[in-house]
């Protein structure tokens, strides 16, 4: 999990880390981050079964399908 765009670049180019959750909510209090994880945790876990890279935004998840079928 990262808020740093460098992790995204490394993941796309080299596949490392193998799974990446990019947090795209800007500066926010821990309470907001915890609330978002509580709201989306089941969807995040399920999405990682089919994807390697997921973005968490305040109002949605973006799931990038990077695994070959």
C-alpha positions in Angstrom: 0.0 0.0 0.0 1.4 3.4 -0.9 0.5 7.0 -1.6 3.8 7.4 -3.5 3.6 7.4 -7.3 7.1 5.9 -7.6 5.7 2.6 -6.4 3.1 2.6 -9.3 5.9 3.3 -11.9 8.0 0.4 -10.4 5.0 -1.9 -10.4 4.0 -1.2 -14.0 7.6 -1.6 -15.3 8.9 -4.5 -13.2 5.9 -6.1 -11.6 7.3 -5.3 -8.1 5.7 -5.2 -5.7 3.6 -8.1 -7.0 0.4 -6.4 -5.6 -0.1 -2.7 -5.1 -2.9 -0.7 -3.5 -2.4 3.0 -4.3 -4.1 5.4 -2.0 -5.3 8.4 -3.9 -7.0 10.6 -1.3 -4.5 13.3 -0.7 -3.7 14.5 2.8 -6.4 13.4 5.1 -6.7 12.4 8.8 -6.2 8.8 9.8 -9.9 8.6 10.8 -10.9 9.1 7.1 -8.4 6.6 5.9 -9.7 4.0 8.4 -13.3 4.7 7.4 -12.4 4.2 3.7 -10.7 0.9 4.4 -13.7 -0.2 6.5 -16.0 0.7 3.6 -13.9 -1.0 0.9 -12.0 -3.8 2.5 -14.1 -6.6 1.2 -14.0 -5.2 -2.3 -10.2 -4.7 -2.1 -9.6 -8.3 -1.0 -11.9 -9.6 -3.7 -10.3 -7.4 -6.4 -6.8 -8.6 -5.6 -7.9 -12.1 -6.7 -8.1 -10.8 -10.2 -5.9 -7.8 -10.3 -2.4 -6.7 -9.3 -3.0 -2.9 -9.0 -5.8 -1.2 -7.3 -6.4 2.5 -6.6 -8.4 3.6 -3.6 -10.1 7.0 -4.0 -12.5 8.7 -1.7 -15.6 7.6 -3.6 -14.5 4.6 -5.6 -12.0 1.8 -6.3 -10.2 1.6 -9.6 -9.2 -2.0 -10.4 -6.5 -2.4 -13.1 -6.6 -5.8 -14.6 -3.0 -6.7 -15.0 -3.0 -10.4 -14.7 -3.1 -12.6 -17.8 -6.2 -14.7 -18.3 
